[in-house]
Amino acid sequence: MWIQVRTIDGKETRIVDDLSRLTKIESLRQISWLGLMFVTMYTENDQCSKCFYSFLQMEDGQTLFDYNVGLNDIVQLLIRAQLDTTDTNASDEASNKNGLKSNPSPDLQPPTSSRCMLINAGIGCYKINELVDCRDVSIGSWFEACIENVTLSPAKAKVGRPLKRTNGKLEAEQGQTTGTNRNNNGLNTDSNGATTSQTDSTAATESREEIVYHIKYEDYPENGVVEMLPCNVRPRARTLLRWDQLQEGMIVMVNYNMETPEERGFWFDAEVQTLNQTSRTNKELRVKILIGGVSGPGDVVEDCKIQFLDEIYKVEKPGARALSAADGQFKRKSGPECKHCKADPDAECRFCSCCVCGGKQDAHMQLLCDECNMAFHIYCLNPPLSTIPDDEDCKKRAKMPSANTESQRDWGKGMACVGRTKECTIVPPTHYGPVPGVPVGTTWKFRVQVSEAGVHRPHVGGIHGRSHDGAYSLVLAGGFEDEVDRGDEFTYTGSGGRDLSGNKRIGDLNVFVFRALASNCDAPLDDKVGAESRNWRAGKPVRVIRSSKGRRISQYAPEEGNRYDGIYKVVKYWPEVGKCGYLVWRYLLRRDDQEPAPWTPEGIERTKKLGLTVQYPPGYLAAMANKTRKEAIARPGQGGNRYKVKIEEAFQLSEQQKQLIQEDTANRKLWDEAMEHLKRGPSFLCKLEQAFMCVCCQELAFQPVTTVCSHNVCKTCLHRSFRAEVYTCPACRHDLGKDYAMSQNQTLQTLLDQFFPGYSKGR
C-alpha cells in the first residue's frame, strides 16, 4: 500500500510506499519526516510534525485503518518550527527592568483552598478569582468564566506587536497599535450604585502593554486554562432588564439559538431594533445579533426574534464591581445538554439517563455501554449487579481468544485490504453481460481494480452471484489442481473440499454462490446429480476474468494481472470426487462472445489496435520506482508510459445510432464534441459518460430532460429540485420558471440505452 504525503503549504509531495493498513501514525510521521528531507532546523526532531487527513489530526497510537486512509490518498504533514528561547528571556529581563514581575504559568500556580478571595495581580482591570464573561471568538457568544492568572504577553516585547485571538490561539497582527482603546478607564458605576476606581497607573499599564488573562470556563472545565485578550473579557453580567427599561438602539445581552431560534441557545450581544407590545402578555422583541461584540467589528445577524424576554441582561463595562464566588454563582441558563428532556432534572429520559428506567437518580451507580454509549443503572441490568465492578472490561469478553491474541500477523499489506477508491455506477451490481466501455482483453494489475471497473465486484471471492438469481461473474485463478482450461471452454471446480497444507481441513461450504452458478445453466436445478443444459446458449451469461495465478495450470492465463476474457455460459454441472479425495462440484463453461478471444491472432491484433495494456492503480509506478528505478519508467501502464499508445480501431456506430444522433438537435454541440473521440475506441464511451452526466446525482442521466440552456438532467432530479422551490437549471442557474414543462428527451434516452445497456436497471 502507498499514500502521498504533502506538506501543509503544498510545496513538497512524496509517495510513501510499503505501508500497511496497520501502520501506526507515529511510524508514518517518522517515515514522512525522513523522506521529505526538510531544512535541518525542522528535522532535528520528528515530534515537531503533525499529520492531518480528512480534516482530522492523526493521533499517535492509531493506525491508517482507524482513519480509513485509502490507496494513494493524500496525508498532509505540518512541520512546526522550534521556538527560539533567547528572545523570550530578553522579554523577561525587559519586564523585570520595568518593575513588573511576570507571574508563573497557570499550571505552576500553587493550589488554593478557596476562590472567594480576590487577588490584585498589579496589572490589568480584573483580579485573580474574579467572575467574568469571556467571548468565544469562534462563535461570538459569551460564557461564564473565572480568572486564574494575569500575565503580560511575552511576544509583546519580542516583536513589538499586539496579539490577536483567533480560534483559541494567539497570533501577532502586523500594523495594529500597541494599545487597546477603552472608553471607561475612570470611575464606573454599576446597577447597584457601587463604584470602583481604576487607578491611572493600572489603566496606563493596560494601554501600553498587552495583558493576557488566563481563564477557566465554568461549564467546560475540560478545556482547561485558556488565554484571553482584554477585548474578550468583561465583568460578569448580573443585572436583569425589565421590558420598560429597554430602548431602541440599546446594547444588551440576550439568549439566542442560531440553528433553531425557537429553542434556548447561547448568549450574544445584541442591539435592540424594535419593541412591539400589543397586550400585557403579548410582546415581541427583535434585535440585531452582534457576533463580533461591541468592542470591535464583526458579523451581524439581522432581525432576530428573542424568545426569552425575561432574561435580558445589561452589558457590564470594565470597572464594575468585582464579583467573586462569595457573592454567588451568577449563572445564566444556556441551551440544554439533552434536547429530549430539556435537561429537566425531574423528567425521565432514556437518552441522557438510564436507558431502561429513564430515572436520573443514582448517577454514581450507572454504567456506560462501550458499544451504544447508553447509561444503565446496575440494578436495571439483566441480571442486576449489586456493586460497580472493579474490572474495566467484561470478564466474559476478556476471556475470549480475540482479547488475548498474541498473533503478530500484519494483515494490512495486501491489495485486497486497501478498499475501493471508486465504484462503478454505470451498471448495477446485478448486471448480466458485458460492462459498457470494457472491451475483451482489458487487463488490470490488481483484483481491486477489477472491482472498481464493475466487471467482478468481490475483492477476494471467486464467484459473484446470488443463489435466488444467478452468477454474474467469476475469476479463474487455478485454485484447484483438477481444473482444466482449454481456452474457449474450461472446467471450474466448485464447493466440496481441498487439502490445505496437508492437514485435511475442510472449510465451510459456501453453497450459495455455487448454487447461483448452477442457476445460470439452462436446465432445472438439481443438487443431487447435477444437470446439463438443453440449449447452452440460452443460459445466463457469466463474465470471466482470468488471473495470472492460473499460469501454473493454464497457458491461456495472462502473464500479469487479471484479464477480462468475455462472456461464458454454463453447459453442465455435476458432482465427482476430486484429486484431493473430496466430493466437489464441477462446472463446464463455454465461451459465447462475438469479440475474439485475447489469445487468438484476431484478439491479439484487436488488443494492439485498441491500445490495451496493463492498467496500474494511480501512483503505483511511482511507488515502485522508489524501490527499483531500473524498469519502472519504461513499463507500460497508466501514468507510466513514456510514449502514447496509438489506437488504430475506432468505435463503430450503427446506422440507427447515426440517425438518432442527427435527430437529437438539442444536444448538437455535445454530440459534435463526442464524435471527435470515435477514433479513440473505448474512450468514446467515457466521453459520452462525462458529456451526459447529471449535475445533481453525478451519474449518467436517466430519463433525461434537456433544458432550454442545453443541459441534461435526470427527470427525477429536476422534480426534486422543483419540490424544493428551486426553479432554475441545476447546471447554470438559468431561470426555467415555475410552470416549466419537463419533457423527456426520448431520443437521447434511446441512444444511452444502446451505448450503455443495462445502466437504467434499478434507477
Summary of the structure (lengths in Angstrom):
residues: 763
radius of gyration: 36.2
end to end distance: 34.8
largest distance: 106.6
contacts: 2181
relative contact order: 0.07
helix: 22%
strand: 24%
